[in-house]
Amino acid sequence: MKDLPILERRRIEAMILKHVFDVICERTNRAEAEAVIGETCSRSAIEQGRALAADLDHPPTLEDFAAILPNWTREDALEIEPLEMSADRMAFNVTRCRYAEMYREMGLGGIGHLLSCNRDGDFCIGYNPDIEMTRTQTIMQGASHCDFRYRMKGD
């Protein structure tokens, strides 16, 4: 599974979660379905962060995070405009997101933020809770780009 590009992994997950989402909507309502899918993806992201952190012999730094970023950009899944990289800050814009394109093609654009975007900050919780991510906009929700800003807490 580690060799599978994350874009393809998200496609497989979305194919299953789409049906889970539909069933929850039928049994309760859309708000509950969104809450369940959101919580599920959040837990998955935290677990993935912990697993990648466990591969290191030290608490992950922003440099370590930058080193694993190609996992998410593999196969041109994201086009990134780097803005800043230092020991305590990392900033970049995503100017093309094939994750968003894929979810829209699958008819899941309305919950794509739950399936992928919301995972970004949650990943940090598992990877290193001292890494804080802020983002004010996403391509998934109609912006021209996603503005990722990471910093080490306390700075």
N, C-alpha and C positions, 0 to 999 in steps of 0.2 A: 504494500500500500504506500510505502514511503516513496517509491519511484513514480507513482501516479501523480501527474501534475495537479496542483490544487484546483485549477479551473475545471478539470475533468472530475475531480472528487466532488466539487460543489455541484456539478451537473447531476451526478448520480444521487447525491443527497437530496437535491431539489426535486428530482423525479419521485422520490419516496415521500418527502415532506409535503409535496403538493396534495397527495392523497390524504395524508394525515390532516392537513389544513382543511380540506373539503369535508372530511368526516366530522371534525370538531365543529365547523360551521353548521353542518346539518343537525348535529345533536344539541348544540347550544347557540352560539352566535359568533359573528366575525371577531368581535373584541376578544372573546375567550380564545379563539383560534390563534389570533395574533399573539396573545400573551403566552400561550403554550409554545408556539413555534419560536418566539423570541427568547424565552427562557431556555428552551432546548438548545438553540444555537449558541447562546451565551455560555452554558455549561460546557458545550463542546469546545468552544474557543479557549476557555480557561484551562481545560484539560490538555488541549494541544499546546498551549503556552508552557504548562508544567512539563510536558514530555520533552519539548525542545530545550528547556532550561536544564533538565536532568542530564542532557548530553554534555554539559559543561562542568568543569571542576571549580567554578566560581559563580557568584551571582551575575547574571547576564547584564551587560552594559549596552549602551546605544551602539557601540561599535559591533558588538555581537549581533544585535538586532539588524544592523545594516548588512552584516554578512549573510543573514538568512533571508533577507528581503527577496533575493532572486527566487525563492520558493514560490512567492505569490506572483511574480512577474513572468515566470517561465512560459514559454511559447507565446510571448507578446501579450500575455493576459492583461498587463497594465503598461501604459506608456507614462513614464515618470519624468518630471522636470525637477531635478535636484536644486534645492535652494540653500541649505545649510547643513553642515555636518561637523560636529565637534564632540568632545567627550560628554558634554552635558545637554546638547541640543541636536536635533535632527529635524529638518523640514523639507518637504517636497510637495509638489502638486501632481496629482494624477490627471493627465489630460485625455486619456482614453481608457475606458474600463470595459474589457470584454465580459467581465462578470455581469455588469449591468445589461450589456447587449444580450447576453445569453438568457438572463432571467426574463427580459422583455420578449424574446423569441419564444420562450416556454410559456408565455402568458402569466408570468409571475412577477411582473414589474411592480405590482402593488405591494408585494411583500419582500422584494429583493433586499431592502434595507435590513430586514430581519434575518434573511438567509446569509448575508455577507457583511454589509456595512457595519452593523452593530457588533459584529465579532471583533472588529479591529481594536477597540478599546478594551474589550473583555480579554482578549489575548494577553494584553499586558498584565492583567491581574494574575494570571498563571505564570507568565514568563518572568516578570519582575515587577512587583507592585510599586516599586520606586520609579518606574517609567510611567509618565503621564502623557496621554494622548489627548489632543484637542483637535476638533474639526468642526468647521462652521457650515460646510456645504458638501454635497455629494452629487456626482453625475447621476446616480440612481434616482435622486429626488429632483432632477431637472437642472442642476447647475452646470456651468460650462466646464468645471473641474472640481476635484476633491482637494481640499487643503489640509494635508496631514502635518501636524506639528507635535513633535515629541520632545519631552524634556525630563531630565532627572529631577525628581521632587527635591525640594529644599533649595533649588536654584532660583 
